[in-house]
Amino acid sequence: MDAHLIDSQIFGHQWSTTESRAIFSEPARVSRWVDVVIALAEAQAEVGIIPAESAAAIAGLRGCPLDLAEIAEGTRATSHSTLGMIHAMQRLLPAAAAEHVYLGATVQDVSDTALVLELELVSSLLWRDLSAVETALLDLAEAHRETPMVGRTHGQPGAPITFGFKVATWVDETGRSLDRLRESRDRWRVGQLGGAVGVLGFFGSHALPLRAAYCRRLGLAEPAVSWLTARDRLAEFASVVACATTALARIANEVYALARQEVGELREPTSATTVGSISMPHKRNPEVSEQIVTLARLVRSSAGVLGDTMIGEHERDGRSWKTEWVVVPELCHYALAATAMTRSLVTSLEVDADRMKANLEATGSASSERLLSAMSARLGKHRAQAMLHDAYREALESGRTLPAVLEGRANADELAELARIDTGAAAAMVDEVVARARRRPVESEPWG
């Protein structure tokens, strides 16, 4: 087995996705760093710092696979994060152009900018999957807007709701996750070019024109000031992703709870080859739901670490951004795995409406709130509540039915509430959530 579960051939699918591994594979990351170095050279040629011929030669390395073993050997020999890559690029260039590779830049200029480009790719996938989750949930909410079920508080049966109402809360929260992702993007889609201490002293009067050209070529916004130790952008990204992933975990946690055999209201989709237990053949475990909750826990943990990296010392502090080298990819792997799993879960979720109704009827709680409302009109709310509290307890302890206990205490109209299942404004709230979601402007790709 590989050293990390993300890379495991056996278990990797539970902790990452094919797409996340493609983004953060070492060849892909080196290629991205090369693209940033090329953009720097092209921008330097544009503002007159290096010859156009040098920039063209350096740009010719785009897509050229560098020898990772050679880079690794150079990195270990020099104890410098990018010198191995620089030397590998130089060996492929004419002598004049080789002198212009990485001119005046630092590791952090390249690594921060490449990281932002990675976050852009990750965010596009998160957007796609969250949008698909929202769409599936909208269909589910509409289909079950009037499907009655037990509303539960403190883990105990309460008044009736509809399953559509429960799903509508998931829809609404997923919509806010999309909103946060959209609203935060302009704050972190920002390039980094600060040089040694952030003031771009190497480039003299060319400094700010160069930075503008560099960011423009990469499709990123230009910062007002270098952000070498101001890491709030990455911390915000992590917080937004943690919030979104945890919202999905709330869905998964509900599925986990409602899939218990004694409840039996929801079931995860499974195939004929799915095995719940090799020792208990009857089992059908909610393993996808479990995994989503686990992944969200890890995303929140990673987001917490990235919050700590906001405290950086002076104008450069490797303790912050080298921590990010480890934590950001892990967070993204876990988040993309969670969104992909949730997408599959909600698209094929099995809903047992008959079991929902049977559980509701079995609790004896379906009419409690409405009965209180009806009796409050005659007795006052607090007197009615006290009377019904005693009546429910007496019925439980004596084994008598509630109507028998209430005989002489409630009138015929009030007792008629016992035969009703009233889900209040649940269906109307479902309609409002669905309408608002459908009115949101369609943004299939807001990252270009």
Solvent accessible surface area in square Angstrom, and as a share of the most:
residue,aa,sasa,rsa
1,M,165,0.74
2,D,61,0.32
3,A,120,0.93
4,H,65,0.29
5,L,64,0.32
6,I,11,0.05
7,D,83,0.43
8,S,6,0.04
9,Q,179,0.79
10,I,112,0.57
11,F,85,0.36
12,G,2,0.02
13,H,120,0.53
14,Q,57,0.25
15,W,38,0.13
16,S,2,0.01
17,T,25,0.15
18,T,104,0.61
19,E,68,0.30
20,S,0,0.00
21,R,80,0.29
22,A,62,0.48
23,I,15,0.07
24,F,20,0.08
25,S,42,0.27
26,E,116,0.52
27,P,80,0.51
28,A,25,0.20
29,R,55,0.20
30,V,24,0.14
31,S,48,0.31
32,R,29,0.10
33,W,38,0.13
34,V,5,0.03
35,D,44,0.23
36,V,1,0.00
37,V,0,0.00
38,I,0,0.00
39,A,4,0.03
40,L,3,0.01
41,A,1,0.01
42,E,37,0.17
43,A,0,0.00
44,Q,0,0.00
45,A,24,0.19
46,E,82,0.37
47,V,31,0.18
48,G,56,0.54
49,I,45,0.23
50,I,8,0.04
51,P,65,0.41
52,A,69,0.53
53,E,133,0.60
54,S,4,0.03
55,A,6,0.05
56,A,67,0.52
57,A,29,0.23
58,I,0,0.00
59,A,20,0.16
60,G,59,0.56
61,L,11,0.06
62,R,125,0.45
63,G,65,0.62
64,C,51,0.31
65,P,122,0.77
66,L,21,0.10
67,D,78,0.40
68,L,60,0.30
69,A,74,0.57
70,E,54,0.24
71,I,19,0.10
72,A,37,0.29
73,E,115,0.51
74,G,15,0.15
75,T,41,0.24
76,R,177,0.65
77,A,87,0.67
78,T,51,0.30
79,S,106,0.69
80,H,72,0.32
81,S,37,0.24
82,T,1,0.00
83,L,55,0.27
84,G,1,0.01
85,M,6,0.03
86,I,16,0.08
87,H,63,0.28
88,A,4,0.03
89,M,0,0.00
90,Q,53,0.23
91,R,153,0.56
92,L,95,0.47
93,L,22,0.11
94,P,84,0.53
95,A,86,0.67
96,A,71,0.55
97,A,4,0.03
98,A,11,0.09
99,E,125,0.56
100,H,38,0.17
101,V,10,0.06
102,Y,20,0.08
103,L,42,0.21
104,G,17,0.17
105,A,17,0.13
106,T,28,0.16
107,V,17,0.10
108,Q,0,0.00
109,D,1,0.01
110,V,1,0.01
111,S,5,0.03
112,D,2,0.01
113,T,0,0.00
114,A,0,0.00
115,L,9,0.04
116,V,1,0.00
117,L,27,0.14
118,E,0,0.00
119,L,0,0.00
120,E,30,0.13
121,L,82,0.41
122,V,1,0.00
123,S,0,0.00
124,S,27,0.17
125,L,28,0.14
126,L,5,0.03
127,W,10,0.04
128,R,95,0.35
129,D,3,0.02
130,L,2,0.01
131,S,34,0.22
132,A,25,0.19
133,V,0,0.00
134,E,14,0.06
135,T,72,0.42
136,A,18,0.14
137,L,0,0.00
138,L,8,0.04
139,D,76,0.40
140,L,25,0.12
141,A,0,0.00
142,E,77,0.34
143,A,76,0.59
144,H,32,0.14
145,R,72,0.26
146,E,119,0.53
147,T,18,0.10
148,P,31,0.19
149,M,0,0.00
150,V,1,0.00
151,G,7,0.07
152,R,88,0.32
153,T,88,0.51
154,H,186,0.83
155,G,66,0.63
156,Q,113,0.50
157,P,66,0.41
158,G,18,0.17
159,A,30,0.23
160,P,12,0.08
161,I,34,0.17
162,T,1,0.01
163,F,0,0.00
164,G,0,0.00
165,F,58,0.24
166,K,34,0.14
167,V,0,0.00
168,A,3,0.03
169,T,48,0.28
170,W,2,0.01
171,V,2,0.01
172,D,59,0.30
173,E,37,0.17
174,T,1,0.01
175,G,2,0.02
176,R,105,0.38
177,S,2,0.01
178,L,3,0.02
179,D,40,0.21
180,R,81,0.30
181,L,4,0.02
182,R,48,0.17
183,E,109,0.49
184,S,2,0.01
185,R,45,0.16
186,D,99,0.51
187,R,127,0.46
188,W,1,0.00
189,R,33,0.12
190,V,8,0.05
191,G,0,0.00
192,Q,0,0.00
193,L,1,0.00
194,G,0,0.00
195,G,2,0.02
196,A,73,0.57
197,V,82,0.47
198,G,14,0.13
199,V,115,0.66
200,L,6,0.03
201,G,62,0.59
202,F,133,0.55
203,F,13,0.05
204,G,52,0.50
205,S,107,0.69
206,H,71,0.32
207,A,11,0.09
208,L,109,0.54
209,P,70,0.44
210,L,0,0.00
211,R,19,0.07
212,A,37,0.29
213,A,2,0.01
214,Y,2,0.01
215,C,1,0.01
216,R,141,0.51
217,R,110,0.40
218,L,27,0.13
219,G,50,0.48
220,L,12,0.06
221,A,50,0.39
222,E,71,0.32
223,P,5,0.03
224,A,102,0.79
225,V,112,0.64
226,S,20,0.13
227,W,4,0.01
228,L,7,0.04
229,T,30,0.17
230,A,49,0.38
231,R,1,0.00
232,D,70,0.36
233,R,50,0.18
234,L,3,0.02
235,A,9,0.07
236,E,47,0.21
237,F,3,0.01
238,A,0,0.00
239,S,62,0.40
240,V,16,0.09
241,V,3,0.01
242,A,10,0.08
243,C,55,0.33
244,A,8,0.06
245,T,1,0.01
246,T,47,0.27
247,A,6,0.05
248,L,1,0.00
249,A,7,0.06
250,R,97,0.35
251,I,2,0.01
252,A,0,0.00
253,N,77,0.39
254,E,44,0.20
255,V,0,0.00
256,Y,80,0.31
257,A,27,0.21
258,L,9,0.04
259,A,25,0.19
260,R,117,0.43
261,Q,146,0.65
262,E,128,0.57
263,V,27,0.16
264,G,6,0.06
265,E,0,0.00
266,L,0,0.00
267,R,80,0.29
268,E,10,0.05
269,P,43,0.27
270,T,58,0.34
271,S,67,0.43
272,A,115,0.89
273,T,118,0.68
274,T,78,0.45
275,V,98,0.56
276,G,18,0.18
277,S,22,0.14
278,I,173,0.88
279,S,88,0.57
280,M,90,0.40
281,P,126,0.79
282,H,133,0.60
283,K,73,0.31
284,R,107,0.39
285,N,38,0.19
286,P,25,0.16
287,E,89,0.40
288,V,56,0.32
289,S,0,0.00
290,E,78,0.35
291,Q,23,0.10
292,I,0,0.00
293,V,30,0.17
294,T,44,0.26
295,L,0,0.00
296,A,0,0.00
297,R,145,0.53
298,L,62,0.31
299,V,0,0.00
300,R,100,0.36
301,S,67,0.43
302,S,9,0.06
303,A,15,0.12
304,G,45,0.43
305,V,56,0.32
306,L,2,0.01
307,G,30,0.29
308,D,101,0.52
309,T,8,0.05
310,M,92,0.41
311,I,150,0.76
312,G,26,0.25
313,E,88,0.39
314,H,140,0.63
315,E,96,0.43
316,R,75,0.27
317,D,12,0.06
318,G,27,0.26
319,R,165,0.60
320,S,3,0.02
321,W,15,0.05
322,K,97,0.41
323,T,43,0.25
324,E,1,0.01
325,W,75,0.26
326,V,93,0.53
327,V,17,0.09
328,V,3,0.01
329,P,13,0.08
330,E,43,0.19
331,L,1,0.00
332,C,0,0.00
333,H,11,0.05
334,Y,17,0.07
335,A,0,0.00
336,L,5,0.02
337,A,1,0.01
338,A,0,0.00
339,T,1,0.01
340,A,40,0.31
341,M,31,0.14
342,T,0,0.00
343,R,88,0.32
344,S,67,0.43
345,L,2,0.01
346,V,5,0.03
347,T,90,0.53
348,S,57,0.37
349,L,17,0.09
350,E,63,0.28
351,V,36,0.21
352,D,37,0.19
353,A,39,0.30
354,D,119,0.62
355,R,84,0.31
356,M,0,0.00
357,K,95,0.40
358,A,51,0.39
359,N,25,0.13
360,L,0,0.00
361,E,102,0.46
362,A,90,0.69
363,T,52,0.30
364,G,47,0.45
365,S,17,0.11
366,A,14,0.11
367,S,7,0.04
368,S,40,0.26
369,E,110,0.49
370,R,86,0.32
371,L,0,0.00
372,L,39,0.19
373,S,50,0.32
374,A,26,0.20
375,M,0,0.00
376,S,24,0.16
377,A,96,0.74
378,R,118,0.43
379,L,23,0.12
380,G,33,0.31
381,K,102,0.43
382,H,149,0.66
383,R,161,0.59
384,A,0,0.00
385,Q,77,0.34
386,A,51,0.40
387,M,52,0.23
388,L,8,0.04
389,H,99,0.44
390,D,63,0.33
391,A,0,0.00
392,Y,65,0.25
393,R,127,0.46
394,E,56,0.25
395,A,15,0.11
396,L,152,0.76
397,E,133,0.59
398,S,59,0.38
399,G,69,0.66
400,R,117,0.43
401,T,88,0.51
402,L,25,0.12
403,P,66,0.41
404,A,38,0.30
405,V,4,0.02
406,L,0,0.00
407,E,138,0.62
408,G,79,0.76
409,R,81,0.30
410,A,11,0.09
411,N,66,0.34
412,A,83,0.64
413,D,117,0.61
414,E,7,0.03
415,L,50,0.25
416,A,58,0.45
417,E,19,0.09
418,L,48,0.24
419,A,95,0.74
420,R,108,0.39
421,I,65,0.33
422,D,36,0.19
423,T,34,0.20
424,G,64,0.61
425,A,55,0.42
426,A,6,0.05
427,A,20,0.16
428,A,62,0.48
429,M,102,0.45
430,V,0,0.00
431,D,65,0.34
432,E,74,0.33
433,V,25,0.14
434,V,11,0.06
435,A,36,0.28
436,R,148,0.54
437,A,14,0.11
438,R,120,0.44
439,R,162,0.59
440,R,57,0.21
441,P,105,0.66
442,V,141,0.81
443,E,51,0.23
444,S,96,0.62
445,E,99,0.44
446,P,15,0.09
447,W,9,0.03
448,G,101,0.97
